[in-house]
């Protein structure tokens, strides 16, 4: 649902009731992940997607039914290979979709959660999608400091739900969790966190292309270089931030976390080694460095001399990127982005043609 938070927040500001269908669980080769959503307002306007087109029509109709009845629905859609007229996923996957009506004037917790997502705040919306009569559709908004709004109707259940929700919020994940307070119930927790950071060191033409693709993938991108003549906003108009400083000094003073991606494009030892010495000792999402294989071997020797362990060196992606035969800055940026995506999603990087690997991998913990 938070993937269409901006549209839903605008509807809430306009006082427009709507029904929102959210993917709760997936199986097999389903195209969308939990949290993907389709919403329909009273005028029949639709935003979002739950399946990339396979079951959108049926889910649209279901939204209209729930908008009229006000009663939440949990529906499963499977494959439709055996019946040409069946509504289902031709890819053979399975998705569970939860549909509920939202009235902006009454569902204040829901509205506040959307506002937090639009503002880029760290918060999570937890909704009951399966449980005893009267609970499906009820929700909580949980913030990073542990404070929360709303109630599931029982203080002990609220405490349990808040604890589970905070754990997923800390990890920046969207998932379902099962909790028990009397009868068991299922919560869909959708975490809204600031976008992950991509730190690009080296203000070169390859960096400009990487900045563009980094923004396209949803990263907040910073370019850093010690040379003021190259590190300018005019050369990197797509960057969220352009910093003139030595890479390791900027790295020491900026905030990073387990989702941060570091791309070192300077291939100059005086810049690379002090920076990588620090980056490889932190649990970052990805650390890659550009350079020839000779540069890579020299860099490894210098890092070992600086005290970086073999276990830490094993986290370095160098030479950076997948083997695409890339030559231009745009092709090289694509190669780097492909490796980051494969590392993040658990992909192998091999062609899908003839491979016996999953097309969609389970989200990494």
Secondary structure, DSSP 8 states (H G I E B T S, - for coil): -GGGHHHHHHHHHTT--EEEEEEEEEESS-SS-TT-EEEEETT--EEE-SSTTSSHHHHHHHHHHHHHH---EEEEE-B-TT-TT--SBTTS-EEEEEEEEE-TTT-HHHHHHHHHHHTT--EEEEEEEESSTTTTT-EEEEETTS-EE---S-HHHHHHHHHHHHHHHHHT--EEEEEESSSEEEEEEEEE----EEEEES-SHHHHHHHHHHHHTT-EEEEEES-TTT--TTT-TT-SEEEES-HHHHHHHS---TT-EEEE----HHHHHHHHHHHTTS--SEEEE---HHHHHHHHHHHHHTT--HHHHTTEE-S-S--S---SHHHHHHHHHHHHHHHHHT---S-STT--S-SS-----
